[in-house]
Amino acid sequence: MTTSDGGGSGHIVERYLERLVAHDWDAMAACLADDVVRVGPFGDTYTPKGPYVAFLRDLLPKLSGYSMRVGRLLDHGDTVVVELSETVEIDGSEVVTPEALVVDLDGAGLIARISIYIQRLEELPPAF
């Protein structure tokens, strides 16, 4: 994981991702502001903290073969950008989804907003 430019604010985002993958819901929730807003790749929004944590607590254990690989983390003070990929198993095959997360921190250094953007590999145009 690469961190740059922001004086270390990215550590809270690293911890959030690590605790999410570990299903350590209390430690993950401790990284979030009470009024956190999560906007997913399809416009699906969860806010505040309680409903968002409940969504993850329900979803993640159901994802067969789930893993996350963080490629890089760019720390720019109160905004952190993370490039990562998530893998799940569907019908016996691994499906990898490349993503970018834009994370805004509040004045206390907690995660206030998470915006998730995905690449849809199956929709790439043919090579020229």
N, C-alpha and C positions, 0 to 999 in steps of 0.2 A: 504494500500500500504506500502511495506517495502522498506526502503532505507538503504544501507550499504556501507561502505568502501571508499567512494570517496570524501568526503568533500562537498557534496551538488550539484554536477553538474547535478544530476538527476532532479532538479526542472524544468529545461527547457523542459525536456521530459514529465514530468507530465503536465506542462502547455500546451504543444503541443497536448497531448492526450485529455485533458479537452476541449480545444478550438475546436478540431476536432469534438468531439461528440456534442458540442454546435452549430456547424456550424458557428462559429465565424472565418471566413476565414482570415480576416486581422490580428487578434491576433495570429491565428495559423501560418500564413505565417511569422510573426515577429520572430518566433522561429527557422526559417530555414535560413541557409546560402544561398546566391544567387546561388551558384553552387551545391546545394544539389543533391544527387543521391539517388533515392528510387528504390530498387530492390525487386520486389514482389516474392511471393512464386512460381510463374511459370516462373521466369526469366524476367518478364515484368519490364521494366526500364523506369522511368520518371526522366528527368533532363532538365534544371535547375529548379529553384523555380517556375516560371510562369506556365509551362506545368504541373508540379506536383500539384500545387494548383488548377488549372483548372480541372484536372482529379478528384480530391476529391470533388470539388464544384459541379461537374456534377453527380458523382456517389452516394455520401452519401444520398442526399435527395430522391433518388429513392429506397433506401433499406427499404422495409417495416419492421416495428418492430425492427429497428436497435438499439442495445445497446452494450456497452462495459463494461467488468468487468476486472479491473486490479488486478491480484493476488499478484504480487510482482514486485518490481523494485530494481535492484542491480546496484549500482553506483560505478564505478571503475575509477574515474577521467574523462578522455575524452572518455570513453566507458561506455554505460549504457545498461543493458539488462532488458527487460520488459517481464514478463509472463502475458498474458491476454487471454480473450476469447471474441469473437464477436458473437453476436446473430442477426439473421435476420429471418423474417417470409417468408416461401416459401410454397405456396399452403395450407395455414392455419396452418402449423406446424412450431414450432421454430426449427431452425438449429443452433447449437452452434459449433463454430470452435475455438479450443484452438490454441494459437499462441505464438511465441517468437519473439521479435524484438531486434535486435542488432543495437544500435544507436551510431554512432561516432560523436563527437563534434569537431568543429574547434578551432583555437586559440582564437577566440572571444567568445567561449562558445555557439555557435549556432549549430544546427543540420546540419551536413555535409553529412551524409550517414545513410540510414535506410535500413536494410536487414530484410526481413520478412520470417519467417519459420512457417509452419502450421503442425498440426497433422491431419491426415485424418482418422477420427474415423471409417468411414464406411469400411476402408480397414484393420482393425486390425485382426490379425489371431485369430482363435478360442482359447479359454482358454484350457490349458492342464488339 
